């Protein structure tokens, strides 16, 4: 009993000593990893979910996949392989939602910019034109511009509200539009309408070209996904046969599964890198 009290007392002293300015600081790599995950969730349009919740969902999916495959096949090595696949499933879904949202916004921005240019040409101020997009703009963008209008009416601070709008949109094209509006307001001039119309035309041309390239790329990507998934589906079917269970649970079988998984991952990543289209980054965020 005395040893337990001493252990608790020593642990408390250590925690007090490591608190405050002596607390261990989070490494830059961990902070960057969290920031990338947080930005990925925002760009995917998932509100109220942070990196911790995403990691918890990954662990839960891994456990569920391992339990289900273990019940079906009774092979621990096969269950471990599918647990790894289950771990990366939520992250894959988030990335797919991110790509779909970027594609949808890329098609909506020209219409929004045209509405803003029309408002400026009609004599409205920039804050009024941006706030008006909450009514006249595309449905996907009305929420962020509505919150911008409410914040501007409450504070009257255009630059601060514009930064909040950029963070709310979480879109590279939105960053370019916001910075164009900021420069036009600070510098002044009568060329804002021409600049906005030119930007709208460029975005339309870029969207058409990228849609054509993504359509052609989709054939190759889907074929590669099918080629990677087919051996594991066959493995899952073979694992239900009692005669193959001992082979999968042996050290040789586990090594073979590990080599096969590594080859599939490397080949799939190489295929994605070769056929990857350049992605626009939020350089002005």
Buried (B, 14 or more C-beta within 10 A) or exposed (E): EEEEEEEEEEEEEEEEEEEEEEEEEEEEEEEEEBEEBBBBBBBBBBEEBEBEEBBEBBBEBBEBBBBBBBEBBBBBBBBBBBBBBBBBBBBEBBBEBBBEBBBEBBBBBBBBBBBBBBBBBEEBEBBBBBBBBBEBBBEBBBEBBBBBBEBBEEEEEBEEBBBBBBBBBBBBBBBBBBBBBBEBBEEEEEEBBEBBBEBBEEBBEBBEEBEEEEEEBEEEBEEBEEEBEEEBEEBBEBBEEEEBBEBBBEEEBBEBBEEBBEEBEEEBEEBBEEBEEEEBEBEEB
